[in-house]
Amino acid sequence: MRAAVLERSPRLQRVHDLLSDGAERSTMDIILNAKVCAVNSIVAELRENGAEIGCRKDSSGGEPVWFYRMTKPAKPQRPLALEVAS
């Protein structure tokens, strides 16, 4: 797989920003809040950029639901485009 560079990908930045609070989020939460598809691929790309993101499956409700939690954010090479300067 060839991962996008975090600094140049608004798609990766949106998911990174969403997960950066360390809260656990389902695939659907990420799709709806970051307006992306293929969450598992985006998580793999974020991992290639240095983020540590755990994943777990919950089948207690019948159909499996996947949850993601970032335990260590990626360290971008330069400031992200979506960050607000203070």
C-alpha positions in Angstrom: 0.0 0.0 0.0 1.2 3.5 -0.7 0.0 5.8 2.1 -0.8 9.4 1.6 1.2 12.0 3.5 -0.7 13.4 6.4 0.4 17.0 5.8 -1.0 16.9 2.2 -4.2 14.9 2.8 -7.3 16.7 4.2 -9.0 13.2 4.3 -6.3 11.9 6.7 -6.2 15.1 8.6 -10.0 15.0 9.3 -9.7 11.5 10.7 -6.5 12.2 12.6 -8.2 15.3 14.2 -11.3 13.3 15.1 -9.4 10.5 16.8 -6.8 12.8 18.4 -8.9 13.2 21.6 -8.2 9.5 22.4 -11.9 8.6 22.5 -13.0 5.3 21.0 -15.1 5.7 17.8 -17.0 3.2 15.6 -16.4 3.0 11.9 -19.8 4.7 11.4 -18.9 7.5 13.8 -15.8 8.2 11.8 -17.6 8.0 8.4 -20.2 10.5 9.6 -18.0 12.9 11.5 -15.0 13.0 9.2 -17.0 12.6 6.0 -14.8 9.7 4.7 -15.2 6.2 3.4 -12.9 3.2 3.8 -12.0 3.9 7.4 -9.9 0.8 7.7 -7.7 2.0 4.8 -7.4 5.5 6.3 -6.4 4.0 9.7 -3.7 2.0 7.9 -2.4 5.1 6.2 -2.4 7.0 9.5 -0.4 4.2 11.0 2.1 4.5 8.1 2.4 8.2 9.1 3.3 7.2 12.7 0.0 7.2 14.5 -0.8 4.4 16.9 -4.4 3.4 16.5 -5.9 0.4 18.2 -8.9 -1.5 16.8 -11.4 -3.8 18.4 -14.5 -5.7 17.2 -17.7 -5.8 19.3 -20.2 -8.5 18.2 -22.4 -8.3 21.3 -25.3 -6.7 19.3 -25.2 -9.4 16.6 -23.5 -7.8 13.7 -19.8 -6.9 14.3 -19.0 -3.2 14.9 -15.4 -2.1 14.7 -14.0 0.6 17.1 -10.9 2.6 16.7 -8.9 4.6 19.3 -5.7 6.6 18.7 -3.2 6.1 21.5 -0.4 8.2 19.9 -0.9 10.8 17.2 1.3 11.1 14.2 4.0 13.6 14.2 3.7 15.6 11.0 6.8 16.9 9.3 5.3 20.4 9.2 2.1 22.0 10.5 -1.1 20.5 9.2 -3.2 22.7 6.9 -6.3 22.3 9.1 -4.7 23.4 12.3 -5.6 26.9 13.5 -2.7 29.1 14.3 -2.8 30.7 17.8 
